[in-house]
Amino acid sequence: MTDKNNKIPFNEDNYTHNINRNNERKLDRRGFMKTLVGAAGVFAVSSLPWGVLAAKELNGLGDKKYPKQKIIDVKSLPIGDAVDFHFPGEHDSAILIRLSEEKYVAYQNACTHLRCPVFWKKDEGEMLCPCHHGKFDVETGAPTAGPPRRPLPEIYVKVENGTVYAVGVKRYEA
């Protein structure tokens, strides 16, 4: 122990024996609150652009437009068969299924449980995720069995001049 601390008698009512008067204004509650409010203000201003983007996306104003992409010629896909393709990006796997002469459905080809690929089982008429035996309804993409709880994201398709095109992605509805 140094002699400096021993000069001030310590008792339970003396809470200021360790405060140096020169640094007193730097360590007070007012200074701490100013720093806290300043940091919160900087954080709020810096996150404002992300908040605007999130609000725009949540309000549906951010509907994305994708360029029309050719999937396959109609005569190349028999009724009941399916074909894999990529939409809207090269890394977004999707599946197109021809249900009847004029009815086509397309979904993103990743299970909504753990993103395993989903396969079309023509014989059973259902879409199957082999990882955890999840099944999806081919008409709606809704889960019918297994751990998936959300439907497969639907891809809008359009048939023009004997060709099937992917034209958009249906917005997820909670």
Buried (B, 14 or more C-beta within 10 A) or exposed (E): EEEEEEEEEEEEEEEEEEEEEEEEEEEEEEEEEEEEEEEEEEEEEEEEEEEEEEEEEEEEEEEEEBEEBEBBEBEEBEEEEBBEBBBBEEEBBBBBBBBEEEEBBBBBBBBBBEEBEBBBEEEEEBBBBEBEEBBBBBEEBBBEBBBBEBBBBBBEBEEEEEBBBBBBBBEEEE
